[in-house]
Amino acid sequence: MARTPLPTPAARTTSLRHRVAFFETDAMGIVHHANYVRWFELARVAWMDEHDRPYREYVADGLHFATTEVEVRYHQAVSFDDTVEIVTWLAWVRGASLRMEYLVRRGEDPVASGATEHAMVNLEGRPRRIPPERRASLAAQTGAAEGSG
């Protein structure tokens, strides 16, 4: 069984509470697996707002973080009207990419975990290095040295 990710003690985290809506469930009455990826994206953008800069400022500079990889591990089923907390943190940052990790829990119980990796691209979708000042600022949020991971 894969490990449940946990942030390093010095990593900056963001937590979002979410009450599961009926439309997020499938025919079996549990949250459809694709919704976890949506929740990860909501948490990632909130993390950026809180610890880096609003995503819209990257867009205004002609930059995006394109998703290059998504991992989701399901630990327990989640149902309509459950309240979950999505915790996210930056695991690492490199020259043109970064990795966010996530823990979704109901109370203290992990229900899902995962990660997303993103490459910085321009508006045409071509890879670009993360500007050095942004990369240094992001690296400081991990609690580890820049480029580790």
Backbone as JSON, one array per atom type, in Angstrom:
{
  "sequence": "MARTPLPTPAARTTSLRHRVAFFETDAMGIVHHANYVRWFELARVAWMDEHDRPYREYVADGLHFATTEVEVRYHQAVSFDDTVEIVTWLAWVRGASLRMEYLVRRGEDPVASGATEHAMVNLEGRPRRIPPERRASLAAQTGAAEGSG",
  "N": [[0.85, -1.2, 0.0], [0.53, 2.2, -0.82], [2.23, 4.98, 0.63], [0.72, 7.4, 2.83], [0.85, 10.72, 2.09], [2.52, 13.23, 3.98], [3.04, 16.56, 5.02], [6.29, 18.1, 5.37], [7.5, 19.24, 8.56], [8.12, 22.0, 8.34], [6.87, 22.84, 6.06], [4.58, 24.92, 4.3], [1.12, 24.85, 4.6], [-2.2, 24.61, 3.23], [-5.61, 24.49, 4.01], [-8.76, 23.36, 2.99], [-12.19, 23.25, 3.65], [-14.85, 21.13, 2.74], [-18.14, 20.44, 1.89], [-19.73, 17.65, 0.78], [-21.53, 17.62, -2.17], [-24.66, 16.45, -3.56], [-24.55, 16.07, -6.34], [-21.92, 15.38, -6.75], [-21.67, 12.73, -6.31], [-21.78, 9.24, -7.33], [-23.58, 6.57, -9.05], [-23.48, 4.66, -7.09], [-23.67, 6.08, -4.81], [-21.45, 7.22, -3.71], [-18.67, 9.54, -3.61], [-17.74, 10.45, -6.83], [-14.85, 9.35, -8.48], [-13.43, 11.24, -10.07], [-13.91, 13.69, -8.93], [-12.08, 14.14, -6.9], [-9.79, 15.05, -8.15], [-10.67, 17.55, -9.02], [-11.03, 18.73, -6.49], [-8.36, 18.75, -5.64], [-7.33, 20.64, -7.42], [-8.75, 22.97, -6.68], [-7.7, 23.29, -4.1], [-4.98, 23.63, -4.69], [-4.93, 26.11, -6.07], [-5.91, 27.75, -4.03], [-3.82, 27.42, -2.2], [-1.75, 28.69, -3.6], [-2.76, 31.32, -3.64], [-2.61, 31.87, -0.91], [0.1, 31.4, -0.13], [1.92, 32.05, -2.15], [1.47, 33.67, -4.88], [-1.5, 35.07, -6.32], [-2.98, 32.95, -8.76], [-4.0, 34.18, -11.03], [-2.24, 36.28, -11.41], [0.03, 35.07, -12.45], [-1.05, 34.32, -14.89], [-1.59, 36.84, -15.96], [1.01, 37.56, -16.47], [1.49, 36.02, -18.62], [1.85, 33.29, -18.19], [1.41, 29.85, -17.24], [0.74, 27.03, -15.07], [0.93, 24.08, -16.25], [-0.7, 20.98, -15.92], [1.03, 18.02, -15.53], [1.08, 15.54, -14.43], [-0.99, 13.41, -12.47], [-1.81, 11.94, -9.44], [-3.82, 9.8, -7.57], [-4.87, 8.3, -4.63], [-7.16, 6.22, -3.16], [-8.57, 5.86, -0.05], [-10.78, 5.52, 1.67], [-14.33, 5.39, 1.22], [-16.32, 8.26, 0.39], [-19.28, 10.02, 1.03], [-22.42, 11.6, 0.02], [-23.09, 14.65, 1.65], [-21.1, 14.36, 3.53], [-18.44, 15.98, 5.28], [-15.36, 17.06, 4.24], [-11.85, 17.69, 4.54], [-9.44, 19.24, 2.64], [-6.11, 19.14, 2.45], [-3.22, 20.77, 1.41], [0.12, 21.08, 0.09], [3.29, 22.34, -1.03], [5.5, 20.15, -2.41], [7.96, 20.02, -3.82], [10.05, 22.17, -5.82], [11.38, 22.87, -8.98], [13.52, 23.83, -11.75], [11.61, 24.38, -13.89], [9.3, 23.27, -13.0], [6.92, 21.95, -10.58], [5.71, 20.21, -7.65], [2.74, 19.4, -6.06], [1.27, 18.15, -3.08], [-1.38, 16.25, -1.56], [-3.8, 15.71, 0.98], [-6.77, 14.27, 1.76], [-9.19, 14.32, 4.15], [-11.6, 13.01, 6.44], [-12.64, 14.18, 9.27], [-10.22, 12.93, 11.37], [-9.52, 10.87, 9.77], [-7.87, 9.64, 6.94], [-9.11, 9.86, 3.67], [-8.45, 10.04, 1.05], [-5.5, 10.54, -0.9], [-2.85, 12.2, -2.64], [-1.1, 13.59, -5.49], [-0.04, 16.26, -7.63], [1.73, 17.19, -10.54], [3.29, 19.93, -12.13], [4.17, 21.86, -14.96], [5.74, 24.85, -15.84], [4.47, 26.91, -18.36], [4.27, 28.99, -21.31], [1.76, 31.15, -22.82], [1.38, 29.91, -25.24], [1.81, 27.34, -24.65], [4.4, 26.46, -24.46], [7.25, 25.23, -22.73], [8.62, 26.98, -19.93], [11.06, 28.4, -17.79], [10.58, 28.71, -14.3], [10.42, 31.95, -13.05], [13.37, 33.17, -11.43], [13.08, 34.57, -8.92], [10.49, 33.85, -8.15], [10.76, 31.09, -8.04], [12.61, 30.8, -5.94], [11.11, 31.88, -3.85], [8.96, 30.08, -3.82], [10.35, 27.69, -3.22], [11.11, 28.21, -0.6], [8.74, 27.79, 0.7], [8.46, 25.07, 0.95], [9.96, 24.11, 2.99], [12.29, 22.84, 2.55], [15.45, 22.54, 0.79], [15.93, 24.38, -2.26], [15.09, 22.74, -5.27], [15.19, 20.23, -4.22], [13.83, 16.93, -3.9]],
  "CA": [[0.0, 0.0, 0.0], [1.31, 3.43, -0.92], [2.24, 5.8, 1.84], [-0.11, 8.6, 2.86], [1.81, 11.82, 2.2], [2.39, 14.22, 5.03], [3.98, 17.65, 4.78], [7.38, 18.25, 6.32], [7.06, 20.18, 9.6], [8.3, 23.4, 7.96], [6.12, 23.16, 4.83], [3.37, 25.73, 4.45], [-0.05, 24.12, 4.14], [-3.5, 25.27, 3.11], [-6.7, 23.55, 4.21], [-10.1, 23.75, 2.55], [-13.28, 22.37, 4.08], [-15.8, 20.97, 1.65], [-19.3, 19.59, 2.14], [-19.99, 16.92, -0.46], [-22.84, 17.85, -2.78], [-25.24, 15.25, -4.15], [-24.1, 15.9, -7.73], [-20.56, 14.85, -6.76], [-21.71, 11.29, -6.07], [-22.09, 8.4, -8.49], [-24.75, 5.69, -8.89], [-23.33, 3.88, -5.85], [-23.86, 6.98, -3.69], [-20.17, 7.71, -3.17], [-18.07, 10.59, -4.44], [-17.14, 9.97, -8.06], [-13.39, 9.47, -8.38], [-12.91, 12.42, -10.76], [-14.06, 14.89, -8.11], [-10.89, 14.37, -6.1], [-8.89, 15.88, -8.96], [-11.23, 18.91, -8.9], [-10.71, 19.23, -5.15], [-6.94, 19.06, -5.63], [-7.13, 21.9, -8.14], [-9.23, 24.05, -5.81], [-6.74, 23.45, -3.0], [-3.72, 24.17, -5.24], [-5.11, 27.54, -6.33], [-6.0, 28.4, -2.72], [-2.47, 27.43, -1.65], [-1.01, 29.75, -4.27], [-3.27, 32.59, -3.12], [-2.19, 32.07, 0.48], [1.53, 31.29, 0.14], [2.78, 32.51, -3.25], [0.77, 34.81, -5.47], [-2.7, 34.57, -6.99], [-2.72, 32.34, -10.07], [-4.33, 35.14, -12.08], [-1.07, 37.11, -11.67], [0.85, 34.31, -13.4], [-1.72, 34.42, -16.19], [-1.35, 38.2, -16.45], [2.39, 37.57, -16.95], [1.57, 35.13, -19.76], [2.35, 32.0, -17.73], [0.5, 28.89, -16.6], [1.32, 25.78, -14.58], [0.2, 22.99, -16.9], [-0.64, 19.72, -15.18], [1.74, 16.97, -16.27], [0.87, 14.25, -13.77], [-1.95, 13.38, -11.37], [-1.87, 10.68, -8.69], [-4.85, 9.78, -6.53], [-5.04, 7.04, -3.9], [-8.43, 6.25, -2.44], [-8.43, 5.1, 1.18], [-12.13, 5.22, 2.17], [-15.4, 6.03, 0.45], [-16.92, 9.49, 0.9], [-20.66, 10.06, 0.57], [-23.17, 12.86, 0.06], [-23.23, 15.4, 2.89], [-19.9, 14.28, 4.37], [-17.55, 17.13, 5.22], [-13.96, 16.67, 4.14], [-10.85, 18.74, 4.54], [-8.38, 18.99, 1.66], [-4.88, 19.79, 2.89], [-2.23, 20.73, 0.34], [1.41, 21.72, 0.32], [4.26, 22.22, -2.11], [6.49, 19.13, -2.06], [9.24, 20.47, -4.36], [10.06, 23.06, -6.99], [12.61, 22.77, -9.79], [13.67, 24.92, -12.72], [10.4, 24.72, -14.63], [8.19, 22.43, -12.54], [6.68, 21.82, -9.15], [4.83, 19.11, -7.24], [1.86, 19.63, -4.92], [0.73, 16.92, -2.51], [-2.71, 16.46, -0.99], [-4.41, 14.74, 1.89], [-8.2, 14.53, 1.97], [-9.59, 13.57, 5.34], [-12.9, 13.22, 7.09], [-12.16, 14.18, 10.66], [-8.8, 12.56, 11.37], [-9.34, 9.71, 8.9], [-7.56, 9.91, 5.53], [-10.01, 9.22, 2.72], [-7.73, 10.03, -0.23], [-4.27, 11.31, -0.93], [-2.32, 12.23, -3.99], [-0.17, 14.63, -5.89], [-0.07, 16.75, -9.0], [2.95, 17.86, -10.97], [2.96, 21.0, -13.06], [5.27, 22.5, -15.67], [5.43, 26.22, -16.25], [4.42, 27.1, -19.8], [3.75, 30.29, -21.73], [0.39, 31.06, -23.33], [1.37, 29.0, -26.38], [2.04, 25.99, -24.15], [5.82, 26.11, -24.5], [7.86, 25.24, -21.39], [9.39, 28.15, -19.49], [11.59, 28.27, -16.44], [9.93, 29.55, -13.29], [11.33, 33.07, -12.78], [14.2, 32.86, -10.26], [12.55, 35.09, -7.65], [9.32, 33.04, -7.82], [11.25, 29.76, -7.68], [13.19, 30.91, -4.6], [10.0, 32.08, -2.92], [8.24, 28.8, -3.73], [11.21, 26.73, -2.52], [11.07, 28.52, 0.83], [7.47, 27.28, 1.25], [8.52, 23.61, 1.13], [10.72, 23.77, 4.19], [13.48, 22.1, 2.1], [16.3, 23.29, -0.12], [15.45, 24.49, -3.63], [15.48, 21.67, -6.16], [15.14, 18.89, -3.59], [12.57, 16.22, -4.14]],
  "C": [[0.88, 1.24, 0.0], [1.2, 4.24, 0.36], [1.25, 6.95, 1.71], [0.84, 9.77, 3.04], [1.48, 12.73, 3.37], [3.4, 15.32, 4.76], [5.14, 17.59, 5.78], [6.94, 19.28, 7.37], [7.16, 21.65, 9.19], [7.51, 23.8, 6.71], [4.88, 23.97, 5.16], [2.19, 24.96, 3.86], [-1.25, 25.05, 4.02], [-4.55, 24.19, 3.27], [-8.01, 24.15, 3.74], [-11.1, 22.76, 3.1], [-14.29, 22.33, 2.95], [-16.91, 20.01, 2.07], [-19.71, 18.96, 0.82], [-21.43, 17.16, -0.93], [-23.35, 16.56, -3.43], [-24.71, 14.99, -5.56], [-22.68, 15.36, -7.83], [-20.51, 13.33, -6.56], [-22.1, 10.54, -7.33], [-23.3, 7.51, -8.18], [-24.68, 4.84, -7.63], [-23.47, 4.76, -4.6], [-22.58, 7.46, -3.04], [-19.6, 8.75, -4.12], [-17.41, 9.94, -5.65], [-15.64, 10.29, -8.03], [-12.83, 10.74, -9.02], [-13.0, 13.68, -9.9], [-12.85, 15.17, -7.24], [-9.89, 15.24, -6.85], [-9.37, 17.33, -8.94], [-10.87, 19.52, -7.56], [-9.23, 19.57, -5.04], [-6.68, 20.4, -6.3], [-7.61, 23.09, -7.31], [-8.23, 24.34, -4.7], [-5.43, 24.05, -3.5], [-3.83, 25.68, -5.47], [-5.22, 28.31, -5.02], [-4.62, 28.48, -2.07], [-1.65, 28.55, -2.27], [-1.45, 31.13, -3.79], [-2.68, 32.9, -1.75], [-0.68, 32.17, 0.65], [2.45, 31.79, -0.97], [2.2, 33.79, -3.81], [-0.46, 34.26, -6.17], [-2.37, 34.05, -8.39], [-2.98, 33.33, -11.19], [-3.15, 36.07, -12.37], [-0.08, 36.39, -12.58], [0.27, 34.44, -14.8], [-1.5, 35.8, -16.79], [0.07, 38.36, -16.99], [2.59, 36.63, -18.13], [2.07, 33.74, -19.42], [1.24, 31.15, -17.12], [1.33, 27.76, -16.01], [0.47, 24.66, -15.16], [0.38, 21.71, -16.09], [0.0, 18.66, -16.07], [1.54, 15.59, -15.66], [-0.14, 14.42, -12.64], [-1.9, 11.99, -10.75], [-2.98, 10.81, -7.66], [-4.89, 8.37, -5.93], [-6.29, 7.18, -3.03], [-8.31, 5.32, -1.23], [-9.78, 4.65, 1.74], [-13.14, 5.94, 1.3], [-15.9, 7.28, 1.18], [-18.29, 9.6, 0.26], [-21.23, 11.47, 0.62], [-23.28, 13.36, 1.49], [-22.09, 15.19, 3.87], [-19.14, 15.6, 4.24], [-16.12, 16.61, 5.22], [-13.09, 17.91, 4.23], [-9.78, 18.33, 3.53], [-7.19, 19.82, 2.1], [-3.88, 19.67, 1.75], [-0.97, 21.47, 0.73], [2.28, 21.49, -0.9], [5.34, 21.24, -1.67], [7.88, 19.51, -2.57], [9.0, 21.42, -5.53], [11.41, 22.9, -7.66], [12.62, 23.89, -10.8], [12.4, 25.34, -13.41], [9.18, 23.94, -14.14], [8.07, 22.43, -11.03], [5.72, 20.67, -8.9], [4.07, 19.54, -5.99], [1.39, 18.28, -4.41], [-0.52, 17.26, -1.71], [-3.08, 15.34, -0.04], [-5.86, 15.16, 2.09], [-8.6, 13.68, 3.16], [-10.98, 13.96, 5.8], [-12.58, 13.07, 8.57], [-10.66, 13.91, 10.62], [-8.49, 11.43, 10.4], [-9.0, 10.11, 7.47], [-8.54, 9.16, 4.64], [-9.4, 9.16, 1.33], [-6.45, 10.82, -0.05], [-3.76, 11.3, -2.35], [-1.38, 13.38, -4.22], [-0.47, 15.06, -7.32], [1.28, 17.37, -9.3], [2.58, 18.8, -12.1], [4.23, 21.56, -13.68], [4.84, 23.92, -16.05], [5.51, 26.3, -17.77], [3.96, 28.53, -20.09], [2.35, 30.09, -22.32], [0.26, 30.18, -24.57], [1.63, 27.56, -25.95], [3.49, 25.54, -24.2], [6.43, 26.2, -23.1], [8.69, 26.51, -21.15], [9.91, 27.86, -18.09], [10.77, 29.16, -15.51], [10.89, 30.7, -13.01], [12.08, 32.85, -11.46], [13.65, 33.35, -8.93], [11.32, 34.3, -7.2], [9.78, 31.65, -7.35], [11.84, 29.77, -6.27], [12.1, 31.07, -3.55], [9.22, 30.78, -2.73], [9.06, 27.79, -2.93], [11.17, 26.95, -1.01], [9.8, 27.97, 1.49], [7.5, 25.77, 1.53], [9.17, 23.22, 2.43], [11.97, 22.97, 3.85], [14.28, 22.98, 1.18], [15.7, 23.3, -1.52], [15.98, 23.32, -4.46], [15.45, 20.3, -5.52], [13.82, 18.23, -3.92], [12.6, 15.3, -5.25]]
}
